Amino acid sequence: MQKYTYKGGETMKMNKKIIALVALVFGVVITGYSVAGTYAKYTSNLGSTKTDYARAAKWALNAPNSLDLFANSYFVGGTKTGSDTIVKSTEKVIAPGTKGQVDIVITGEVETNFNLSIENFTATGSLTSEDYKPIRFSLDNEKWFTIDQLQTQLNTALNTSKVYPAGKYGNNSGEYKVSVTLYWHWVFDSSNLDGDNGTGIEISKDDKDTEAATNTKDINISLILKATQSNQKADPTIIPEE
């Protein structure tokens, strides 16, 4: 009778080896997991999420809503204020001997540098012509020029080629001041004129003055100032008022 003792014994030996190997692998897995769970780590709480905030730089500049050069009434001396009226109307008028002035003041606050420019300037009306410009203008009440020269003179006075610094603008101490006083007059007596002031244009002539009144000739001046942000260095000569 055959016996499978040998083979059976061999099989039992193989089974014992497999069981031992499985047990060893299982033991390694268990041990590896246990050891991995005990490794040291560096951890730090770095605080809350970092945030930042910004708003648009302030930009708020203002200029007079109107030039307000002319008036309904004029008083002795040709001024727009006084006690004894010499010119009176229900609407704005001008006449030989009248005069006036207006302050053009920039106010407000900006947080960026900027440039000033004259966006639009017009001087129209039938009261002025190529050879007759009776109304003269000035920025210092001493040197007078014709209406044709007004825009150039204003550009110079407003420093339109310069860069203005960020800050507050107005008439108060510590504020930057941008202010121009514009004067005008209609010459009353031609004998007071100093020639044609080098322009070759008659400043005043009685017959043309009379014609202007008879035909109700007029004059219209429009001025729009523009401020534009600049990324250039501000002019160091522009300093706040003390």
C-alpha positions in Angstrom: 0.0 0.0 0.0 1.3 3.4 -1.0 1.7 6.1 1.6 1.9 9.8 1.0 3.8 10.4 4.1 6.7 12.0 2.3 4.6 14.2 0.1 2.3 15.0 2.9 5.2 15.8 5.1 6.6 18.1 2.4 3.3 19.8 2.0 3.0 20.4 5.7 6.5 21.9 5.6 5.5 24.2 2.8 2.4 25.3 4.5 4.3 26.1 7.7 6.7 28.3 5.6 3.9 30.2 4.0 2.2 30.7 7.3 5.4 31.9 8.8 6.0 34.3 5.9 2.5 35.8 6.1 2.9 36.2 9.8 6.3 38.0 9.2 4.8 40.4 6.5 1.9 41.1 8.7 4.2 41.8 11.6 6.3 44.2 9.4 3.2 46.1 8.3 1.9 46.4 11.8 5.3 47.5 13.1 5.8 50.0 10.2 2.5 51.6 10.8 3.1 51.9 14.5 6.5 53.4 14.1 5.3 55.8 11.4 2.8 57.2 13.8 5.4 58.1 16.3 7.7 60.2 14.0 8.3 63.8 15.3 7.1 66.8 13.3 7.8 70.6 13.4 4.5 72.6 13.4 3.9 76.3 14.0 0.7 78.4 14.1 1.5 81.4 11.9 -1.5 83.4 12.9 -4.6 84.4 11.0 -4.7 84.8 7.2 -2.8 88.0 6.1 -5.0 90.6 4.4 -4.5 94.1 2.8 -6.7 97.0 1.9 -6.6 100.0 -0.4 -8.9 102.6 -1.8 -8.8 104.8 -4.8 -6.6 107.9 -4.3 -8.8 110.9 -3.5 -9.5 113.2 -6.4 -11.7 116.2 -5.7 -10.8 119.6 -7.3 -13.2 122.5 -7.9 -13.1 125.8 -9.7 -15.7 128.6 -9.9 -18.9 127.5 -11.8 -18.8 130.8 -13.7 -16.4 133.6 -14.5 -18.8 136.3 -13.3 -16.8 139.0 -15.0 -19.7 141.3 -15.8 -22.6 142.8 -13.9 -26.1 144.4 -14.2 -25.0 147.6 -12.6 -21.8 149.7 -12.2 -21.0 152.5 -9.9 -18.8 155.6 -9.8 -15.3 154.5 -10.8 -16.8 151.8 -13.1 -16.8 149.2 -10.4 -19.4 146.5 -9.8 -19.9 147.6 -6.2 -20.5 151.1 -4.7 -23.3 153.5 -3.8 -23.8 155.8 -6.8 -25.0 153.9 -9.9 -23.7 155.0 -13.3 -24.9 152.0 -15.3 -28.0 150.0 -14.6 -29.8 147.2 -16.3 -31.9 144.1 -15.6 -29.2 141.9 -17.3 -25.4 141.8 -17.5 -24.1 144.7 -19.6 -20.8 146.6 -20.2 -20.1 150.1 -21.3 -17.2 152.5 -21.8 -15.7 153.2 -18.3 -16.9 150.0 -16.7 -14.5 147.4 -15.2 -14.4 144.3 -13.1 -12.5 141.4 -11.9 -12.9 137.8 -10.8 -10.8 135.4 -8.8 -10.2 132.0 -10.4 -9.4 129.7 -7.4 -8.8 126.0 -7.4 -10.0 124.3 -4.2 -10.2 120.7 -3.0 -8.0 117.8 -2.2 -6.1 115.3 -4.3 -3.8 112.4 -3.4 -2.0 112.3 -6.7 0.2 114.8 -8.6 -1.6 116.6 -11.5 -1.3 119.1 -14.3 -3.6 122.0 -15.0 -4.7 123.0 -18.5 -7.2 125.2 -20.2 -9.6 122.6 -21.7 -11.6 125.1 -23.7 -11.4 128.9 -24.2 -13.6 130.9 -26.4 -14.0 134.7 -26.8 -16.8 135.5 -29.2 -19.3 138.3 -29.8 -19.8 141.2 -32.1 -18.2 143.7 -29.7 -14.7 142.7 -30.9 -13.3 142.6 -34.4 -9.9 142.4 -36.1 -9.3 146.1 -35.8 -11.4 147.0 -32.8 -10.9 145.4 -29.3 -12.1 148.0 -26.8 -12.0 145.7 -23.8 -8.6 145.0 -22.2 -7.6 142.3 -19.8 -4.9 142.0 -17.1 -3.7 139.5 -14.5 -2.0 142.1 -12.3 -4.1 145.2 -12.9 -1.1 146.9 -14.5 -0.1 145.2 -17.8 -3.1 145.0 -20.2 -3.6 142.9 -23.3 -6.3 142.1 -25.8 -8.7 139.3 -25.7 -6.6 137.4 -28.3 -3.8 137.2 -25.8 -6.0 136.1 -22.9 -5.5 132.3 -23.2 -1.7 132.6 -23.4 -1.6 134.8 -20.4 -3.8 132.5 -18.4 -1.7 129.5 -19.3 1.3 131.3 -17.9 -0.4 132.5 -14.7 -1.8 129.0 -14.0 1.6 127.3 -14.5 0.0 124.8 -16.9 3.5 123.5 -17.8 4.2 122.6 -14.2 3.3 119.5 -12.2 1.2 120.3 -9.0 1.8 118.1 -5.9 -0.8 116.0 -4.2 -2.4 117.8 -1.2 -5.1 120.2 -0.2 -5.8 123.3 -2.3 -7.4 126.6 -1.2 -6.7 129.8 0.6 -5.9 128.5 4.1 -2.6 128.1 5.8 -0.9 124.8 5.0 -2.8 124.5 1.7 -1.5 124.9 -1.8 -2.8 128.0 -3.5 -3.7 128.2 -7.2 -5.4 131.5 -7.7 -5.5 133.9 -10.6 -7.3 137.3 -10.6 -8.6 138.3 -14.0 -9.2 142.0 -14.5 -10.9 143.8 -17.4 -11.9 147.3 -18.4 -13.5 149.2 -21.2 -11.5 152.4 -21.6 -13.7 155.5 -21.3 -11.3 158.3 -22.3 -9.1 157.6 -25.3 -6.7 160.4 -24.0 -5.8 158.0 -21.2 -4.5 155.4 -23.6 -0.8 154.7 -24.1 -1.1 154.3 -27.8 -2.1 150.8 -28.9 0.1 149.0 -26.4 2.2 147.7 -29.2 -0.7 145.7 -30.8 -1.5 148.0 -33.7 -5.1 147.8 -32.7 -7.2 150.8 -31.6 -8.1 150.3 -27.9 -11.1 152.7 -28.0 -12.7 154.9 -30.5 -15.9 156.9 -29.8 -17.7 156.3 -33.0 -17.2 152.5 -32.7 -18.2 152.6 -29.1 -21.4 154.3 -30.1 -22.0 151.8 -32.9 -21.6 149.0 -30.4 -24.2 150.4 -28.1 -26.6 151.3 -31.0 -26.5 147.7 -32.3 -26.3 146.1 -28.9 -23.1 144.3 -29.7 -22.0 141.7 -27.2 -19.1 139.7 -25.9 -19.0 136.2 -24.5 -16.0 134.6 -22.7 -16.0 130.9 -21.9 -13.2 129.2 -19.9 -13.0 125.6 -18.8 -10.1 124.4 -16.7 -9.0 120.8 -16.7 -6.9 118.9 -14.1 -5.2 115.7 -15.2 -3.4 113.1 -13.0 0.4 113.1 -13.5 3.0 110.4 -12.8 5.8 113.0 -12.9 7.7 114.6 -10.0 5.9 117.7 -8.6 7.5 121.1 -9.2 9.5 121.9 -6.0 8.7 125.6 -6.3 5.0 125.0 -5.6 4.8 125.1 -1.8 1.9 125.4 0.7 0.8 128.8 2.0 2.2 129.7 5.5 
